[in-house]
Amino acid sequence: GIGNGTASTHPVTDVNWSDVVKWSNAKSQMEGMTPVYTVNGTTYKTGQVAPTVSSAANGYRLPSEKEWEWAARGGLSSGNFTYSGSNTASEVAWTYANSSGGSKAVGTKGANELGIYDMSGNGLEWCEDVANTSRRRIRGGSWFNDAVYAAVADRDGSSSPDYRNFSIGFRLARSLGNMVTVQGGTLPASSGLGNQTVATFQIGKYETTWEEWQSVRTYAIANGYDLTGIGNGTASTHPVTDVNWYDVVKWSNAKSQMEGLSPVYTVNGGTTYKTGQVAPTVSSAANGYRLPSEKEWEWAARGGVSSGNYTYSGSNTISEVAWINANSSTGTKAVGTKAGNELGIYDMSGNLWEWCEDAYDSYRRRRGGSWYNSAGAAVANRDYYNSPVFRYNYLGFRLARSSGN
């Protein structure tokens, strides 16, 4: 009997902080993810207590207050508006002045710079943080409040975690771990993929490591994937090597299944791709892991909307950001030990060449340069490709995911 709502597309209301975090745990379990909130080592399901928050869990949670404000301000794309997406409250927010006494369907006002809606009004939103004593932070303004409370900088709201009200709801957050959200945009005309548009997506902060490969491979083999003995690595924190294109996309499917996500690659009309060497169908609707397209890879390597227009990914000086033959002639290095680029993504100009999604005749594109080479590390360089059956010690990958809700 917990929760209320004016209509199916309106925000839920009359939920307290404890209700919300238990519901987040249930949604995590329902989707095969690890619940974030625990009590005495078990999933938090009943009562009203202050649960333990697991930073390692991949499930849903409330945003921290600083996460909430960063998103409301538009993150790296911020226009420094008073409200979330505008200096005019009525353009982006349902407040007391324009709501006629109740909530409205979500997403019916303008979005902010990141395409996020209603962060300056419609419903107040619970955050993770304790405000003082045992109270929890509330942010964002609501249909019941004046616009002054809808400013992204306003942080005066808090309430007891057992308080339910007709103007308080929430939105979900998840920790991405080693994934970085890359806001969409258009590649420069100077690129070989010039003027192509890239939608917002997620990409691995690091190249996939030998440790992670082995962990998922164990699950994969137990669940019917033909990955026995596939892959190699110098050390656990070094990138995995000796994986061909087919290996990588099957492994990506296994990781998706292991985390309760929908596998991207299918064969024979919808069967999850697990064995053999065939060109699978790519499901654009699936929410699982995949390889980045070549244009996604280059957009991320260039720093996306935050690009400094560097020759290499994050610098004009290759030794600052890349392991190549000149400084790593004996093999791979631990991921993330050179400087990151503008988006905090590492090793896109060296350490290993990386498989991309795209086909080139009967080959597959690879990007980024490696420890074995003296050239190829420039973000604009796209002259390289290999047969999808090719395995070698200078070739690996990083993961991508499409951005949904």
MARVEX-467340 format. One record per residue: residue in three letters; z, y negated, x negated of N, C-alpha, C in turn. Coordinates in steps of 0.02 Angstrom, whole numbers, plus 50000, padded with zeros to 5 digits. Layout:
// MARVEX-467340
ALAZYXZYXZYX ...
***
This chain:
// MARVEX-467340
GLY500005006249961500005000050000500004993649960 ILE499924994149894499954988249851499284984749847 GLY499284978149850498674974149843498394971949909 ASN498004966549906497714963649966497064960249946 GLY496654958649996496034955049982495714952650046 THR495394946850042495074943950101494444947750120 ALA494074949950070493454953850080493324957950018 SER492864962750023492764967449967492534964049903 THR492174958449908491924955049848492374949349826 HIS492924948349861493424943249841493914946349791 PRO494244942149753494734944949705495324948149741 VAL495594953349711496204956349737496784951549726 THR497254951449773497844947249769498464951449784 ASP499034948149784499674951449801499814957449757 VAL499664956749693499814961949643500254958849589 ASN500794962149573501224959449520501004962249452 TRP501334959849401501144961749333501194969349323 SER501744972249348501844979449340501324983449378 ASP501144981049438500604984349477499964984649436 VAL499794979049407499154978249373499094982749312 VAL499624983149272499574987249212499574994749229 LYS499914996649282499875003649304499175005249331 TRP498885000649369498205001449394497705001949336 SER497814997849283497384998149224497425004949191 ASN498015007749186498095014549160497705019649202 ALA497755018949268497405023649313496655023149304 LYS496395017049298495675016149287495475019149220 SER495885018349170495745021349105495695028949111 GLN496185031949143496185039249151495595041649192 MET495435037949245494885039749289494215039849251 GLU494165035649200493545035149161493585038749094 GLY494105042849085494155047049026494375043348963 MET494695037548971494935033648914495685034648905 THR495925032348849496645032948833497025027148864 PRO497515028348907497895022948937498265018848884 VAL498305012348896498605007648848499365007348854 TYR499625007948915500335006648928500725013148935 THR501255013748896501655019848897502405018148905 VAL502775023148929503505022748933503775029248906 ASN504195028848855504475034848824503935039748803 GLY503365037048780502835041248755502375044148808 THR502505042748872502085045248926501745039448961 THR501185040948995500805035849030501235032349082 TYR501235025749082501625021749130501305022249199 LYS501675025149246501415026149314501875023649369 THR502515023349357502985021649410503515016749386 GLY503825013249435504365008649420504125001949394 GLN504604997749377504444991049350504854990049287 VAL504534991849231504854991249166504364987849119 ALA504604985849060504164983049009503894988848967 PRO503264990748976503004996548941502834995048869 THR502735000248830502474999648762501714999048766 VAL501434994648725500704993548724500424996848662 SER499965001548672499655005048615499035001348591 SER499064998748530498484995148503497924999848485 ALA498065006348479497545011248462497175013948522 ALA497455012948583497145015648643496505011948660 ASN496015015448689495375012448705495285010748778 GLY495825011148816495795009948888495835002648907 TYR495895001448972495914994648999496614991748994 ARG496644985148991497274981648985497174974549010 LEU497714970749013497664963549025497494959948961 PRO497144954248966497014950448906497654947048883 SER497724946248817498254941948792498094934748813 GLU498594930548810498474923548830497964920248784 LYS497994921648720497514918548675496814921248686 GLU496754927748701496094930548718495824927248781 TRP496254926548831496054923448894495784916348881 GLU496154912348844495934905448832495304905048790 TRP495244909448740494644909448698494024910948739 ALA494094915948784493534917648828493394911948877 ALA493914908948906493824903448954493484897448921 ARG493624896248858493314890648823492594892048801 GLY492374898248808491694900048788491644902848718 GLY492204904548687492194907548621491794903548571 LEU491394907048531490994903748479490454899248509 SER490304900248573489784896248606490074890348644 SER490694888748633491054883748672490704876948673 GLY490654874148734490424867248742490994862348746 ASN491614864648733492214860448734492314856948801 PHE492194860648855492274857848921493004857948942 THR493164853548990493844853449017493994859749057 TYR493504861749096493564867949136493124873249105 SER493174879349129492804884849098492064884549115 GLY491684880849074490974880349084490724873449105 SER491174868749118490954862149142491524857149136 ASN491334850849136491834845449142491954843549214 THR491584846449259491654845249331491924851449364 ALA492544851249388492874857149414492484860449471 SER492184856449515491844859249573491234863449555 GLU490964862549494490384866449473490574873649455 VAL491184874749434491364881349408491984884349440 ALA492324880649484492974882949508493064881949583 TRP493384886949614493644886249682494374883949676 THR494504877849699495174875049697495364872749767 TYR495944869749773496184867549839495694862749873 ALA495344858849833494894853649860494264856549893 ASN494044862549874493404864949900493414871949929 SER493994875149932494024882249952494184883450025 SER494374878150061494514878850133495034884150148 GLY495524884650105496104888550122496104895950104 GLY495684898050057495704905050038495234906549980 SER495274912749955494844914849900494114915249922 LYS493664915549873492944916249885492694922349847 ALA492094924549864491794930149827491744928349753 VAL491884933149710491864931849638491154930149616 GLY491094925649566490444924149537490004919549578 THR490284915949626489864911549668489864904349644 LYS490264902749594490214896349559489864897549492 GLY489724892149456489384892849392489804896549341 ALA489464899849294489804903549241489934898949181 ASN490334901349135490434897549073489904899549021 GLU489994897348960489504898348907489384905748891 LEU489854910048908489794917148893489584921248955 GLY489424917649010489244921249071489844924149107 ILE490434921349098491044923649131491204918749188 TYR491424921449244491514917549305492244916649325 ASP492374911249359493004910149395493624909649350 MET493534907649287494114907149244494494900549253 SER494214896049293494574889849309494754889349383 GLY494714894849419494904894449489494744900749526 ASN494874900849589494824906349636495494909949638 GLY495684913349585496354916349582496684915149515 LEU497324913849516497714913949454497674921049424 GLU497754921649357497654928049325498234929749279 TRP498494935849289499024938249245498754939249174 CYS499164937649125499024939149054499544943949028 GLU499414946448969499864951448938500534948448918 ASP500534942248897501094939348859501724937948900 VAL502284938648867502924936348893502964928848880 ALA503124925048933503164917748926503854915548901 ASN504364917448934505054916248912505494921048950 THR506044922748921506474928048948506034934048967 SER505994935649031505584941449051504974939549092 ARG504814933049095504244930749135503584932249098 ARG503044933049136502384934349107501914928449121 ARG501484927049074501024921449079500504922449134 ILE500324916849167499784916649216499324910849196 ARG498664912049199498194906749179497644905849232 GLY497354899849232496714898949264496644894849328 GLY497174893049361497094889449424496874893949480 SER496894891349543496714895449600496484891149658 TRP496254894449711496044891049772496634887149804 PHE497234889049787497824886049817498074879949778 ASN497794878849717498054873649673497544868049662 ASP497794862249642497354856649624497004858249558 ALA496434854749546496014856049487496374855049421 VAL496884850749420497234849449357497494855849325 TYR497664860849367497924867149341497374871949318 ALA496744870049332496184874349315495894873049246 ALA496134867949211495894866349144496024872149096 VAL495554873449051495634879049006496234878248959 ALA496454872048948497024870748904497694871448939 ASP497694871849005498324871949042498654878849036 ARG499274878949012499614885349003500334885049028 ASP500434881349082501114880549108501314886049156 GLY500834890249177500994895249227501344901449200 SER501854903749236502174910149220502554912449282 SER502704918849283503064921449341503414927849321 SER503904929749362504234936149352503724941749361 PRO503754947049320503254952449325503284956449390 ASP503804955349430503834958849495503614954549553 TYR503344948549538503154943749590502444944949614 ARG502364945449681501694946149712501564939949754 ASN500934937449750500764931249785500024931449806 PHE499874927849860499184927749887498684924049843 SER498914920749789498444917149745498414920049675 ILE498744925749662498764928549595498414935349593 GLY497934935849546497584942149533497524943249458 PHE496954945849436496884947349364496164949049349 ARG496004949449284495384952449261495554957049202 LEU495124961949190495264966949138495024964749069 ALA495334967849019495104967148950495124974148918 ARG494764974748863494794980848821494734978748748 SER495084982148705494984981248634494354984948613 LEU493934981648573493304984648553493354988748489 GLY493924988448456493984992148394493494989448343 ASN493034993548322492554991548271491894988948300 MET491884987148364491284984348394491354976748401 VAL490814973248388490784965948393490304964148449 THR490504959748494490054957348546489604951848517 VAL488954952748524488464948048497488134944648556 GLN488244938048563487924934348617487174934148608 GLY486814934648663486084934848660485764928348638 GLY485124928648623484754922748602484034924748585 THR483704920448546483004921448529482914921248453 LEU482574926248426482444926448355481984920648334 PRO482084917948274481674912248253480944914148244 ALA480504909248249479784910348242479614913248174 SER480024911848123479884914248055479994921748047 SER480324924848095480454932048092479814935948108 GLY479764942048080479224946448100479274948448173 LEU479854947548202479964948648274480044941948310 GLY479734936848282479834929948303479774928648377 ASN480254924648403480274922248472480434927748523 GLN480624933748499480844938848545481564937548568 THR481694938548631482344937248661482784943448656 VAL483414942348639483904947748632484454946548683 ALA484604951548724485154951148772485814952348736 THR486354949948765487024951048738487154958648732 PHE487444960648676487584967748664488174968348616 GLN488374974448601488904975748553488624979748495 ILE488884978348436488654982048376489244983448331 GLY489204988748293489744990648248489884985348195 LYS490524983748187490734979148134490574982148066 TYR490604988748062490484992348000489964997848011 GLU489665000047957489265006147960489725011947977 THR489465016848013489865022648033490115026347971 THR490765027547969491055030547909491035038147910 TRP491125041047852491145048247845491735051147885 GLU492295047747885492875050047923492725050347998 GLU492415044948025492265044948096491735050148113 TRP491235050748071490715055748082491025062748089 GLN491475064548044491775071148046492205072248109 SER492565067048129492995067548188492585069048250 VAL492055065248260491625066148319491225072648313 ARG491015074248252490625080448241491025086548263 THR491665086648249492085092348270492055093248345 TYR492135087648382492085087948455491385090148476 ALA490875087348443490185088848461490025096348455 ILE490215099248400490075106348388490415110648441 ALA491035108848459491395112548510491095111848579 ASN490655106848588490365105448653489605106248654 GLY489355110548610488655112548615488145108648577 TYR488355104148532487885100248492487735103948427 ASP487105103748405486915107448344486995103048282 LEU487615100948269487765096548212488185100048158 THR488235106548161488635110148111488355108848041 GLY488795106547996488605105447926488195099247914 ILE488075095247965487655089247958488075083347935 GLY487805079447888488135073447864488495074447798 ASN488605068947764488935069047700489275062247689 GLY489725062047641490055055747625490445056147561 THR490465050747524490825050547460491575050547470 ALA491795046847522492515046447538492575044547611 SER493175045247639493265044147711493075037247735 THR493185032147692493035025247711492335023047691 HIS491955027347659491265025947642490815027647701 PRO490225024847706489785026547762489525033747756 VAL489415036847815489105043447816488385042947793 THR488145047947758487455048247733487155054947753 ASP486525055847734486175062147745486155064147819 VAL486015059247861485945060447933485265057847955 ASN484885061947990484245059548013484305056348082 TRP483755053748106483765049948169484005054348226 TYR483775060548229483975065048283484725066648279 ASP484975067748218485685068948209486105063348239 VAL485875057248223486265051348241486295050348316 VAL485735051148351485745049948423486125055548459 LYS486095061648434486505066948464487245065548453 TRP487425063448393488115061648378488355055948422 SER487915051048434488085045448478488235047948548 ASN487845052648573487985055648638488665059148639 ALA488815062748586489455066248582490035061348582 LYS489975055948546490505050848545490585047748614 SER490035046548648490075043948716490455048748762 GLN490265055148760490615060048802491355060548784 MET491505060348721492195060948698492625055248725 GLU492315049448736492685043648760492585042348834 GLY492285047148869492205046348941491655041648962 LEU491175040248917490615035748932489995039848949 SER489495036648977488875040048996488415040548935 PRO488205046548915487745047148859487085043548872 VAL486815040548820486205036448826485575040748822 TYR485585045948781484975049648765484945056248805 THR484395057148842484315063148884483635066448872 VAL483585072748893482955076448890482875080248956 ASN482265082348970482125086549028482385083649093 GLY482265077249102482435074149166483165072549178 GLY483555071849125484235069549133484775073649099 THR484585079049065485075083049028485275079548964 THR485925079248949486155076048888485835079348827 TYR485565075248784485225077648723485745080148673 LYS485725086748659486215089748615485905093848558 THR485305096448568485015101048518484285099648507 GLY484035101948449483335101448433483135094648405 GLN482495093848394482225087548367481645085348411 VAL481815081548463481315078948509481445071548520 ALA480965068048547481055060948563481375060548632 PRO482015058748636482355058848701482185052648743 THR482345053148806482305047348851482935043148841 VAL482845036648841483405031948832483575028948900 SER484205029948922484425027348986484715020348977 SER484385015449005484625008548999485245007349042 ALA485365011749090485945010949134486575014049105 ALA486515018449055487095021849027487525016948987 ASN488185018148988488645013548954488895016248888 GLY488585021548863488815024648801488525021448738 TYR488635024948682488425022548617487695024348604 ARG487375020248563486675021248545486535017748479 LEU485925018348456485705014448398485485007548421 PRO485565002448378485304995948397484544995848394 SER484234992048439483514990748431483424986648367 GLU482814986448344482684982648283482824975248293 LYS482644972648351482764965448362483504964048369 GLU483894968648399484614967848402484904967948331 TRP484674972748291484924973348223484814966748185 GLU484204964148188484064958048151484444952048177 TRP484504951448244484874945948273485604946048249 ALA485904951948249486594952548224486634950948150 ALA486164953548111486174952348038486104944948022 ARG485724941348062485624934148052486224929948074 GLY486704933148109487284929448133487224927048204 GLY486714929248240486634927448310486634919948322 VAL486984917848374486994910648391487384906648340 SER487754909948296488134906448243487784906548176 SER487144908348176486764909248114486784903248067 GLY486894904648003486844899547951486164899647917 ASN485704903647944485014904147918485004906347845 TYR485424911247829485454913747761484904918947748 THR484754919747685484254924847665484534931847677 TYR485174932847660485504939247669486004938547726 SER486304943847747486744943647805487414940547787 GLY487454933847792488064930247779488054925847718 SER487514926047679487504922047617486794921647589 ASN486684916547547486064916147508486144919547440 THR486754921747425486894925147362487044932447378 ILE486594936747359486624943747382487264947247359 SER487514945647299488094949247273488724947747314 GLU488724942347353489314940747394489384945247455 VAL488824947947479488834951547542488554958547540 ALA488274960647483487894966947483488034971347422 TRP488054977847433488044982747380487324985147372 ILE487024983647315486344985647300486334988847230 ASN485754990647206485694994147143486014990247085 ALA485974983647087486234979547031486984979847024 ASN487344981247078488084981347073488394987747100 SER487984992647118488254998847147487795004747134 SER487545005247073487025010247058487265017447061 THR487925018447067488185025247068488295028047138 GLY488195023847189488275026447257488585021447305 THR488755023847364489035019647417489725016947397 LYS489935011847433490605009047427490945009247495 ALA491605008447496491965008147560491685002547603 VAL491625003847668491334998747712491794992647714 GLY491484986747722491864980647731492184977747669 THR491964979847609492274977347548491894971447518 LYS491314969847544490994963447530491134958747589 ALA490944952447582491074947647635490664949247698 GLY490934947547756490574948347818490094942547831 ASN489694943247883489244937647901489584933047951 GLU489204928647981489494923548026489844926548086 LEU489674932748105489984936048162490524941048142 GLY490684941248078491184946048054490914953148052 ILE490264953948039489944960448032489794961647958 TYR489904967647935489884969047863489304973647844 ASP489074972847782488614977547750487924977947782 MET487704972547815487044972747845486484971147796 SER486674969247735486174968247683486264973047625 GLY486584978547636486674983347581487164988747598 ASN487324992747549487724998847553487275004547576 LEU487035004247638486555009247661486005006147704 TRP485405008847700484905007647751485185010347817 GLU484965007347873485235009247938484665010847987 TRP484725016648019484245018448071484265013548129 CYS483675012048156483625008148218483315012448272 GLU483335010048333483075013648390482315014448389 ASP481975009348363481255008648374480815013748337 ALA480285015848372479775020048341479235015648310 TYR478945018148255478375014948223477875020448209 ASP477355021048252476925026948252477375033148261 SER477365037848214477795043748220478435043048179 TYR478575036948156479155035648115479685031748154 ARG480265030748123480785026548151480965021048102 ARG481085015148130481255009448087481935010248056 ARG482005007547995482645006947962482694999847936 ARG483304997247931483404990347908483994989847861 GLY483984984847817484574982547783484674983647709 GLY484264987547675484384988647604484944993547590 SER485024995547526485545000447509485754999847437 TRP486265003747419486515004047350485985006547303 TYR485495010047327484985013347286484405008647269 ASN484355003147307483764998747301483924991947273 SER483424988847245483494981947220483194976947268 ALA482854979247320482534974747368482634977547438 GLY482444973547488482484975847557483084973247595 ALA483534969647561484164967647592484114961147632 ALA483574957447626483494951247664483474952747738 VAL483774948347779483814949547851483134949647884 ALA482644946347853481974946047882481544952047863 ASN481774956147818481354961647791481324967447840 ARG480724969147863480644974547912480074979247894 ASP479934980047831479364984047809479524991447800 TYR480134993447816480345000147797480445004647859 TYR480265011047850480315015947904480305022847872 ASN480525027747911480535034747887480385039447945 SER480165045447928480115050747977480805051948007 PRO480855053048072481515054148103481875060448079 VAL481525064848043481855070948016482145069747946 PHE482045063847919482225062447850482975061447841 ARG483285064947793483985064047775484015062247701 TYR484435057147685484515055447615485175051847604 ASN485365051147541486025048347525486035040747522 TYR485495037547542485495030247547485355028047619 LEU485425032547668485245031047737485795033247785 GLY486025028447826486545029747876486405025847939 PHE486935023247971486835019548034487465015948054 ARG487385011548103487955008648139487795009048213 LEU488315009148254488235010048326488115003448362 ALA487825004048422487744998448468487935000848538 ARG488064996048581488154997348653487874991548692 SER487594993048749487374987648794487984984648827 SER487954978148841488514974648873488414974848948 GLY488914977648984488884977649056489344972349084 ASN489834974549123490314969749152490924969049107 
***
